[in-house]
Amino acid sequence: MADLLDDHDDEIEEFDDLEELDDESEQESPLADEGDIAVAAWHEDGRWTLAALPNAQDIPQIITRLKAQQTNGGALALIAIDEEFFMLIRVLGTQISLFLSDATCALDYEVAEEFIEIADLPMPEEDDESYPVGHLDIFSDLGMNQMEIRAICADDELFPDEQLEAIASRLGFGDQFAELLGL
């Protein structure tokens, strides 16, 4: 992995150089579904490195890629689906932390339902109001507390990509996030 980092001067990398998997979705562009975003980030040698992930709706594959890319601070994924909700995943050692901005999306989106199942969370009811679920303190050791994540989730004026950009900015890699996604 060190060779991969040495070969690139930019702080933005593509996962294409990592070991190939037998998944046809990897041949698609990182933003194959125009409403979906999936970005991995890891902190190493005092800087953040980002990479687009090939399929925002393949949660097990994203977790596998984060496990392969870990550093001392772990690796994280910021995912937005169909301009409706966002998910955060963090792999730190053997611990996997998951956060979903709106549990009720599991009623309409298969990927959100799968996320709820993987996180071993209860399914929402039809008449539930929108609410975040999972590890609200997912980034507390990186300086972003539960109240900040709740506030971002509660801001109805922001689309999920804008919410993720706010999270990326708060964590210290907002400019790289915007550059990678062309925002």
N, C-alpha and C positions, 0 to 999 in steps of 0.2 A: 504494500500500500504506500510505503514511503516513496518508492519509485514513481508511482502515479503522481504524487504531490510534487516531486522534484521536476517532473516533465512539464508542468504547467506554471506559467508565471502569473496567470490571472487568478483571482480569488473565486472565480466561478468555474465549476467543472461539470462535466457530463458523466453520468453513471455508465455510459456506453463502454468505458474502458474497464469496468469491473467484470468479473466472471459472468459469462453469458448463461442465461437460463433458457430452458426449452419452452418459453411462453411467447406465442405469436404476438401478444399485445406489446412486447418490447420493440417490435418493428415500427410501431406507430410513433408519431411525434409526441413529445412530452405533453403537449396540450391537445391531444387527439380530440377530446370532447371540448368544444370551445368554452363551455361553462365550468369546466373542471381545471383545478390547479393542484399540483403536488410538487412540493419542494422539500428537499432534505437539507439539513444544516448541521454542521459540527464545528466545534471550536478546537483549534489545534495551533500550537506555537504562537499563541497570543492573537490569533485572528480567526474570523468565521469563514468557512468555506461552504458554498451552496452548490446544489445540483438539482436539476429538474428530474423528477421521477417519471417513468414512462406511463404509468396507469394509476390515476388517482382513485380508481374504484377497486383496486386489488389490495385490500388491507393486509392480508397475510404476506404478500410479496413485498409490500412496503416495510413491514416489520422485519422480514428477512434481510432486506437491503440495509436497514438501520443497524441491525446486529452486525453486519459485515463491515460497517463504516465507523464503528465506535472508536472514540478517543476517551481520555480521562473524564471529560464532561458528558460523555454519551453522544448520541445522535438524535436528532428530532426531525419530525415531518410536520409541515403545515399544509393542510389539504382543504380546498374549497370545492364544493359540489354544486353544479348547476345554479349558481348564484342564489342558493337557498340556505346553506349552512356550511360550517367549517368543522374540521376535526384536527386534533393535535395528537401526535404520538411521540413518545420519548422512550428510548431504550438506553438504560444506564446500568451497565453490568448485566445482571440477570433480571433486573426489574423492568417491566414494561408499563408505562403510564399512558392512559388514554383519556381523551377529553372530547366531548361532542357538544357543540354550541346549542343544539336544539334537539332534545330527545324525541319530540313529536315527529320529526322528519323520518324516523324509523317506520312510521305508518305508511309513508309514501315512497321511500327510497330503499331499495334492497341493500345498498352499501351501508346506510345508516343502521338498518336492522342487523346486518352482519357485525357492524361495529359494536352495537349493544350486546350481541351474543358473545363476541370475543371478550368484551369488558366484563361480562357476567353481571349485567345490569338488568333491572326489570323493564319489560316493554311498557311504553306509555299506553294510556287508554285513549280512545277516540276523542273524548271530551276534555282532555288535558290541555292546559295552556302551554305555550312554549317555555321550556326550561332547560338549562345546561345540565349535563351529567358527566360523571367521571372524576378524574383527579383535578380539582380546581387549583391545586397548588403545584401543578405539573412543572412550572418554571420558577417556583419560589426561591430555589437556591441560585437562580440566575438573576434575581432581583425583581421579578414580576409576581406580585401577590394575587391572591384570590379576588380581591376587590377590583383590581384592574381588569382581570379577565371577565368578571361578571359585568363590569361597566361596558366593555367592548361588546359583549354578547347582547346587552340591553339596548345598544344604540341602533335604533331602527332605521336611521338615515344612512348607515354604512352597509354596503354589499359585503359578502364574505371575503372577497379578495382585498377589499379595503380594511376589513377587520384583521386579516392576516398581515397586511402591510403595517398596521398599527402595532401588532404584536412583534413583528420583525424589527420595527424601529425601536421599540421598547427594549428588546433583547440586544440591540446593537448592530443589526445587519439590514436595516431598512433599505438603504441605498442599493445594496447588492441584490436584495429581493426584488425591488422595482426594476433594476437593470436586467436581471435574469428573465423576468416576465414581460418586459417591455411596457411597464406601467408608466 
